Amino acid sequence: MMTETTTVEEKYLDISGRKVRVQVHGDGAPLLLINGLGANVSMWDQALPNFDGFQVITFDAPGAGKSEAPYLPYTLAHVAAVAEQVLVSCGHESADVLGYSLGGAVAQQLAHQAPDRVRRLVIVSSTCGSGAVPGSMLALMAVMTPARHYSKSAYRATMRMVNLAPAERDSSSLHQRMVNWHNGAAPTMRGYTLQMMAMSRFNSLPWLSSVQHPTLVVTGSDDRIIPMANAGIIAGYLPNAKLLTFDRWGHYLLQDSGSGAAHAIAEFLGAETPEKSEAWQTARTVDRVSMEGMVRSAPWSAHYTAVTSALVRKRYPMPAAGRH
């Protein structure tokens, strides 16, 4: 198991003229982790002990943590290109890739634009962008502000607004995080804004069916920020994906090792083939009927994209053929 004594290498890369912080943990098969909105490498503290036997590579996206923000707006394709350069700088031609939340969108983009860089793919608590089922309006308002990264009181207030899932309300790890708030390195206002702007222009539905990598799509059943239906959409459009759901957990299931999510991901990535993985065997295939059922049963949201997203899904329907 990875421990506090595990060797951690930290370095700074010059990518497109901007400084990018990279951390490398342990030794073994390469695993690239891609952070969520505004997050820095410390977000993986709870999950890291599960990835023994991997060389885990983490980085702060442009404008987050200790990485410098560009001056001009960018797309998630730019962040995916940064991720690719981080991987190459660590001496790897390809790696397993795990993306969380906004990082899950970046992981989709990376698998699309640089497929040879990705071995297996894991997408956690994420979205297809345009076409997604919006979460609770109050929860979305909570994550739209970077204030939660700047003070303990703001962090606690936004966590209350999110309305944590039942298992998260009972989580000692999350409770301890709220009591002993620490960020590691807050995103800049410009960096946070640029990330949100990039996410607002993201839409993977036109090309998601062309991503062939074995993909485990992971979600909590009670995610108020990115509802479970979005994992169903991603797993449905991907031709070689399965959906693994953790009951009573929400958006922060990777912040408590007790959820079992990180362990299941490590088991999937470490298996000789996906078919030999217990997580893969337990997960389910999502067809058009079950995907549409998940979308219909998703909690109602007052967010304006509730209507426009339905139109986007109609414009780019799930392919009828080619499902595994």
N, C-alpha and C positions, 0 to 999 in steps of 0.2 A: 504494500500500500504506500502511496505517496504520503510523506509526512513533512513536518516543518523543516526537517533536515535534508529533504530532497534538494539536490542541486538545482538552483534557479539561475539562469543566465539572463541578464537584462541588457539590451542594447538599443541604440537609436539609429534608424535608417533615414537616409535622405531619399524621399520618394516625391518626384515632381517638385523638388525644391522645398518641401516641407518635412519637418521632423516627425517621425513615427516611432512610438515606443513599442518594443517587442520583448516578450518574456518567453523563455524556453524552459520547460520543466521536465526533468527525468530523461530516460533513454528508451528507445524501442521504436516501434512503428509510428510514423508521424500522424498526429491528430491536430488539425487546425480548428480552433474555437473562435467563433465570431460573436462579439458582444451585442447586447440589446441597445436601445436608444439611450444615448447619454452615458452609458456604462463604461467602466474601465476594466482592466484585467482582474481587479479584485472581485468582480462579480462571480468568478468561478471557484472561490475559496471552498465552498461546501462540496462542489462536484469533483474537484481535482483528486481527492484520495481514491476515487473509484477507477481512475485511469492509470493504474499501475501497469507497466509493460508497454506504455506508449510514450513517445516524446511529444509532449503537449505544447503546442505553440499558440500563444495568445498575443493580441496586439490591441492598442487603443486606436479606434477609428479616427479619421481626421476630425479634429475639433473636440474630441473626447479625451478624458484622462490627461496624459502628458504628451499627446500628439497635437501638433499645430493645426489650426483650421485654415483651409484655403480662404481666399478673399472672395472668390466668385462662387455662385451656386454650382452644384454638381449633381450627378445622378448616382444611383446605387451601382451602376456599372463602373463608376470611378472607384467606389469603395471595394468592389469585387476585384478590380485591377490592383489596388493596393494589397488586398489579401493575397493575390497571386504572387506579387513581388516579395511579400513577407515570406511566403512559402519557399520561393526560389532562393532567397537570401539565407535561409536555414539549410540549404543544400538538398532540397527535395524536389523531385520532378512532379510528384503527386502525393496526396494524403487523403485520409478520411477527413470529412468536414462536418462540423456540428455548428449550426447557427441557431441562436435563440432570439425570438421576437423579431426586431428589425434585422438582427443578424441572420435570422432564418430567411428573410427576403434576399439579403446579400448572398447567402449560400446558394439559393436558387439561381441567382444571377451568375455566380461563379460557375456553377455546373453547366449553365447554358452557354456562356461565352468562352469558357476554357474547360471543356469537358474532360480533356486528358489530364487535368490537374486533380481531378476528384476520383477517389476509389469508391467508397460508400458515403452516403449522405444521410445526415440526421437533421430534421427540421423540428424545432421545439417552440410551441406557443407562438406560431407565426401566421403569416397571411400572404395572400397572393397580390395584395395591394388593391388597385381598382378592381371591383368585383367582389370584395370581401364583405362579410357580414359584420356590421359595426358593433362595437361593444356598448356597455352602459355609458350614457352621456356623462354621468358624474365621474366614472372611472377614467374615461378618455380625457376629461378636463384635468384630472389629477396628473396624468402623465404628460400632458402637453406643456406643462411649465417645468423649467429646470430648477425651480426653488427647492424641490425635494433633494437635490444634490448639494445644496448650499448650507442647510441647517437641519439640526435634529428635529426641531419643532415642525418645520415644513415637511420633513420626511414622514413624521407621524401623522400629520394632518392628511397628507395625500394617501397614505395607506388606509386611513379610515374612509376616505372618499371612494377608494377602490372597492371596499366591501369584500374583504378577503373570503376565499372559499372556506368551507367548514374545517377541512384538515389544516389549512393555513392559520386559521384562528387558534387552533390547538397546538401549533408548531412552536416548540421551545426555541428552535433556531431562529425563526422569524421574529419571535418576541424578543430574543436577546439582541438581534440586529437593531430593533427599534429602540431598545434601552441603551445599548452601547453603539449608537450610530457612528459609523465611520464610512467615509467615501473613498479615501485613497487619493483621488484627484478629480475634482469636479469639472464638467465640460464648460467650455466658454459659452457665453450667450450666443455668439456668432456660430460656433460649432454646433450647438444644439439646434439652432434655427435652421442651419443648412441641412442637418440630418433630417429634420421634419419635412423640409421642402423636398428633399430627395425622395423620401418615402411617399410623399403625396403624389409623385409622378410615376410611381412604380406600378407595373401591371405585368404579371407573369403569365396570365391566361393565354395570350396569343401563342406562346411557345412552350408552355410547361409540358405538354404531351410529347415533346421531342427529347426531354431529359430522361435518359435511359438508365441512370445509375440506380442500384438497389438503395431504396430510401425508406427509412423509418421515420414516420411522422408522429410526433409525440405531443399530447395535449392533456390538460386537466379538464375534467368534466364540468367544472364550475368556474371557468376563466371569465371574469367580467370585462377584461380589457380586450382580449381577442377570443371571442367565443369559440367553443369546440367545433362549431360548424365550419370554421375556416380551415381547420386541420382536415376535415372531411373533404373540402373542396380541393385542397392541395393533393391529398392522397388519391382522390378520384381522378384528377387530371393527369397525374404522373402514371406512366405505364408500368412501372416496376416498384410500386410503393405499397406499404401497409400502414395502418393506423393503430397506434397503441395509446389507449386512454387510461388515465389514472383517476379513479373515482374520488370525489370529494376534494380534489386538489384544483388549484387554479393557475394563474399566470406565474406564480413563484415556486413551482414544484422543483426547480433545480436549486433553490435556496435552502432546501432541507433534504439531506441525504435519506431521511426517513421515508420520503415519498417513494423511493425505489426507482425513480426515473433515471438517474445517472448510472445506477448499477445496471439497469436493463440496457441502456445505450452502450455501455462498455462491453457487455456480453454480446450484443449484436455486432459491434465492430471487431471484437476479438475472435468471433467464430470463424472457422475455416471457410464456410460459405454461409450466406444468409439463411439458407434452408436448414442449416444445422444449428441455428440460433434459437434458443427458447423464446426470446423476445419476438423474433420474427414469426415463430409458430403461434404464439399467443395473439399477436396483432391480427387485425382483420383487413380484408380487401374491401375497398369502397367502390361500389358500382354506381351507375347513374341514379338508380332508384333510392339507394340508401343515402347518397349524397344529398339529393333533393329533399329527402325526409329530414336530414339533419338541419338543412337550411330553413325549412318550414318550422321546425320545432325550436329554433334559436330564440332566445329572449328578445322581445321587441326593444328597439332603440329609437330615441328621438333624433339621433344623428342624421343629418341631411343626406348622407350617402346611402341610407337604407333603401332609397328609391333608385338612385343613380347606379348603385352597385348591381342591382337586379338587372338593369338594362345592359350593363357591361357583360354580365354572365350570359345574357341572351345573345349578345353580339358574338361572344366567344364561347359557344357551348362545349361541354365535355365531349370528347371524341367517343363515338359509339363503338368503334372497333379498336383492336390492339390492346385491350385490357388483359392483364395476366390472369 
